[in-house]
Amino acid sequence: MSIKTRTEQRTASRSLLAEAEAFGHATRTLHRVAATAAIIAFLGIAYLWYYITIYDQFMTNL
């Protein structure tokens, strides 16, 4: 077991804090991307539903 100086201990704890902050930032970014992807998927499905049910029926009844 090595004995670290006070400066080495501070540097190690800052490094761990920086890693934790980077991980938190990446996690928030992934959640934002996932939320945006879910909205886009929902809009795509809604458009397909509209086209298949309403627009197609309207065009066949002309």
Order of alpha helices (4+ residues) and beta strands (2+ residues): alpha-alpha
